[in-house]
Amino acid sequence: MSSRTLQFLTVALAPTATVMLAATSSSAAGVPWSASHVTATADGTRSLEKGSSILSSTLVVQGELKNTGPGCYSLWTTAIHDFAPTPARKLATQCGPGSTPVSFNTHYAPTTTASAYICKDETARNCGQRVSLTTWPIKQAAPTTAAAE
């Protein structure tokens, strides 16, 4: 391998190691996520269940898909493991007003990225923006002070 390739890999993968280390502590209680499209929303928490090694963790996503209008909306997810994308996966569908629980797990390693998105109907053609399920660490809101009192 050329030194240029090694330098690229070092720059590209170093943040991943830092991210993985930060993720295990910041995600223990569950980190919020949310997505929306037209009259549908989905939200919940995501966390990591640490495995026996850094390569054997599990991303756990819990939540709910809600719809306030007519028609059907589906929550989809996709993941990229070791730079190889997996097929999109439909997690839940809600037709008309109401809500449907969502729960799924996927293998997690430092090179995993996953996202969720809502699509109209049961196909992945008319979809909202993808939201990351693997952006770590989560920045906590700054505490407010009572200095203004």
C-alpha positions in Angstrom: 0.0 0.0 0.0 1.3 3.4 -0.8 1.9 6.0 1.9 -0.7 8.2 0.3 -3.3 5.4 0.7 -2.3 4.8 4.3 -2.5 8.5 5.0 -6.0 8.6 3.5 -7.2 5.6 5.5 -5.8 7.1 8.7 -7.6 10.3 8.2 -10.8 8.6 7.1 -11.0 6.0 9.9 -9.5 7.9 12.9 -12.7 9.8 13.6 -14.6 6.5 13.4 -12.7 5.1 16.3 -13.2 8.3 18.3 -16.9 8.2 17.4 -17.3 4.6 18.5 -15.7 5.2 21.9 -17.9 8.2 22.5 -21.0 6.4 21.4 -20.8 3.8 24.0 -21.0 6.3 26.9 -23.4 8.8 25.3 -25.9 6.3 24.0 -26.3 4.2 27.2 -29.6 5.9 28.1 -30.9 6.2 24.6 -30.4 9.0 22.2 -33.5 10.6 20.6 -34.1 10.4 16.8 -37.0 11.7 14.7 -38.1 11.9 11.1 -41.1 13.3 9.2 -42.8 13.4 5.9 -46.1 15.2 5.0 -48.6 14.1 7.8 -46.4 11.4 9.3 -43.7 11.5 12.0 -41.6 8.9 13.6 -39.5 9.3 16.8 -37.9 7.4 19.5 -34.5 6.4 21.0 -31.5 4.7 19.7 -28.7 3.1 21.7 -25.8 0.6 21.5 -25.7 -2.7 23.2 -22.0 -3.4 23.6 -20.9 -6.9 22.5 -17.9 -8.8 23.5 -15.7 -6.7 21.2 -15.8 -3.4 19.4 -17.0 -5.3 16.3 -19.9 -7.1 17.9 -22.2 -4.3 19.1 -25.8 -3.9 18.3 -27.7 -0.7 17.3 -31.1 -0.8 19.0 -33.8 1.5 17.7 -37.2 1.9 19.5 -40.0 4.3 18.7 -43.3 5.0 17.1 -44.6 5.9 13.6 -47.5 8.3 13.7 -49.9 9.7 11.1 -52.3 12.5 11.5 -53.8 12.5 8.0 -55.3 10.2 5.4 -53.2 7.7 3.4 -50.5 5.3 4.4 -47.0 6.1 5.4 -44.1 3.7 6.0 -40.9 3.9 8.0 -37.9 2.6 6.2 -34.3 2.0 7.3 -31.1 1.4 5.5 -27.6 0.6 6.7 -24.1 0.5 5.3 -21.9 -2.1 6.9 -18.1 -2.0 6.1 -18.8 0.3 3.2 -21.4 -2.2 1.7 -25.0 -0.9 1.6 -27.8 -3.3 2.6 -31.2 -3.2 0.9 -33.8 -0.8 2.3 -36.0 -2.4 4.9 -39.6 -1.4 5.7 -40.1 -1.4 9.5 -43.8 -0.3 9.9 -46.8 1.2 8.1 -49.5 3.4 9.5 -52.6 4.0 7.4 -54.8 6.9 8.4 -54.6 8.6 11.8 -53.0 6.6 14.5 -49.6 5.2 15.6 -47.6 2.0 15.2 -44.7 0.9 17.4 -41.3 0.5 15.8 -38.4 -1.7 17.1 -35.4 -3.0 15.3 -31.8 -4.1 15.8 -28.8 -4.2 13.5 -25.2 -5.2 13.8 -23.0 -2.2 14.6 -19.3 -1.7 14.0 -17.2 1.5 13.7 -17.8 1.5 9.9 -21.6 1.2 10.2 -23.9 4.0 9.2 -27.7 3.7 9.3 -30.6 6.0 8.6 -34.4 6.1 8.8 -36.9 7.8 6.6 -40.7 8.0 6.0 -42.3 7.3 2.7 -45.8 7.8 1.4 -47.7 4.6 0.7 -45.8 1.3 1.1 -43.1 1.9 -1.5 -39.9 3.9 -1.1 -40.6 6.4 -3.9 -42.1 9.5 -2.3 -39.9 9.9 0.8 -38.9 12.5 3.3 -35.3 13.3 4.3 -33.2 10.6 5.7 -32.1 11.0 9.4 -29.0 9.4 10.7 -29.3 6.8 13.4 -25.6 6.5 13.8 -24.4 10.1 14.4 -22.3 9.9 17.5 -21.6 11.5 20.0 -24.8 13.4 20.6 -24.2 17.0 21.7 -26.1 17.7 24.8 -28.0 21.0 25.2 -26.0 23.5 27.2 -27.4 23.9 30.8 -29.2 27.2 31.4 -28.1 29.4 34.2 -30.1 31.5 36.5 -27.9 34.5 36.0 -30.7 36.5 34.4 -32.7 36.5 37.7 
